[in-house]
Amino acid sequence: MKVYIIDNGGQWTHREWRVLKYMDVDTKIVPNTTPFEDLKDVDGLVLSGGAPSVATEQDAMGNNGEYLDKAEFPIFGICAGMQFTCEHFGSVLGPAENPEFSKVDLKIVDHKDIFKGIPDEITVWASHNDEVKAVPNGFDLLASSPTCPIEAVRCKDRPIYAVQFHPEVEHTEYGEQMFQNFLDICSGDY
């Protein structure tokens, strides 16, 4: 299994790598300027969180749009990766009414795919100023919280998943299970 992490400048990108490495995945962190042609032999991509404000600095997100348009393999967007994914597919981003920089009580509304085998309510760790204001057309809402109505989404007709929080950090319950579920998706075992 080969899953690469697209580096969007996030503070925890190395932790995404570490989780996958500990799960015996062939993984590496690659710049978000990597040509799509160099990624054709991967089984999946993780679009990392990012330092830039995706709403105002889209150029800092490199080739993420090309990856989303061309990939036939699964993609898992995290934090800024989710924000970019949703905006790329027609949603609107904006400042969060309640920026999240701590634990968040997540309510899972759809237990397929990424949230398979995970309880209805868990605690996750978030770190963001901006948020997705509407679920993009062609996507389903998977999870929400009292401070952020759109915490996770899934594309209806392609294997694209995205979460606003950080499943790679210790403070997120069932984070490793979310990554395992993504790997199962990548291998066709879902």
N, C-alpha and C positions, 0 to 999 in steps of 0.2 A: 504494500500500500504506500503510495507516495502522495503526500499532501503538503503543498507549499503555503507559506504565510506571506502575504503581500504586506510589506512594511509601509504603513501610512504615518509613521512617526509617533505611534502610541507609546505611552509610558510602560505598558505591560506586554508589548509584542513578544519579548523574550520569554514571558511566562506561557504564552500560547505555544511557542516552540517547545518549551520544556514539557508541558502536558503531553503533547503529541510524541515527543522523543521518549518519555517514560512509558508511553503506550506502544512502543516498538514500531512507530511509524517512520518511514523514510521522509524526513522533513527538513526544510531549511527556510530561513527568512530571506526573501528576495526584495529588491527595491520595487516600488510601485511604478517605476519607469521601465521595468522588464518587458520586452516585446512579447506579445501573446504567443508568437511562434515558439518561443523558448519554454512555454508552459504546456505544450500540447500533450506531453506524455505523463502529466500528473493525473491522479484519480480525483483530486478535489483541491479547492483553494479556500483559504481563510483570508478575508479582507480585514486586516487588523484595525484596532482603534487608531486614533490619530490626534496629534497635537493641534492641527489646524481646525478652525471653525469651518466645517464643511459648507455651511450656508453662505459664507463670504469668501472662502479661499478654495474653490473647487479645483483650481489648477494644481494645488498642493496634493491632490489625490491621484495625480499621474494617470496611468492607463486603466484605472478601475472600471471606467465605462466600457472600454473595449473588452475587458475580461467578461463583464456582465453580458455584453451583446453577443460575444462569440463562443463562450464556453458551453460545451455540451455535458461537462462534468459538474458535480455539485459545488456550490459556493455557500460559504457561511460568513456573513458579515457581522462584525462585532463593533458596537458603539459607533464611531465615525463610519465604519464599514456599513452599518445599518443605515445611518443617515444618508450616506451617498447613494446606496442601493435604492432607497425609497424615493429620493429626489430624482434619480436617474430614470425611474419608471413613472414619474409624473406627480409625485407627492410634493408637499410644501414643507419646508423646514422653518423653524423660527426659534427665538429664545424660549426656554422652558419657563412656565409660570413659577415652578418650584425646581430649580436646578438640583440635581441629585449628586451628592458627593459623600455617600455613606451607604449603609445597608438600606435595602428596599424590600418591602413585603410584596412579593410577586404572586399574582393570581393567574394560574394557567387555565386557559379556556379551551385549548385543543391539545390533546395528548398524543397526537400522531407525530411521527418523525422525530424531530429534535427533542421533544418532551416526552417521548415514549417511556413509560415506567417511572415517571416522576410524579410526586403528589400534587394535588391541586394548588397548595399554597407552600411556597418556600421563601427563604431569605436569600437575596442576591446582593452583589456589590455594584454600585453604579458610580460613574464619574463623568458628568456632562453638563454643559450649559444649554445647548440647543436640543431640540427634540423634533420628531416627526409629528406633523400636525394632522395628517390624515393617512389612512391606509391606502396605498396606491391601488389603482384599478388592476385587477388580475391577481391580487394578493389577499390572503386571509389573515386576520388578527389571531395570534396564538396566545398572547399574554399581556396583562396590564398591571398597573399598580395604582395606589391612591394618588401618587404624585405625577404619574406619567401614563396617560391612557393607552399609549401604543409602545409596549415594551418588547414585543416580538412579532414577526410576520413571516409568512411563507408564500412563495409564488405558487399559484394554482396549477400551472402547467409546465413548470421547469423546476429542477431541484435547487432552488435558491432560498436560503433561510437567513434570517437576520435577527439579532437581539441588541437591545439598547444597553444592556448591562454587561458585566465582564465575567463570563463563565470560567475564565482561566485563573482567577484568583481564589485563594483559600476561603475567603469569607462567603463565596457563593456556594450554597448548598447544591449538590448534584451537578456541579460544573463538569466534573470528569465524565459523568453519565451523558451529559449533553454532547461532549466531544465524541464519546463512544457511539452515540446515536448517529452523529454526523458520519463517522467512519463506516457504520453499517449502511448508511445511505450511499456512501461512496462505493462500497463493495456490492451494492444491490441486495443487501440482506434486510431491507425494510419492507 
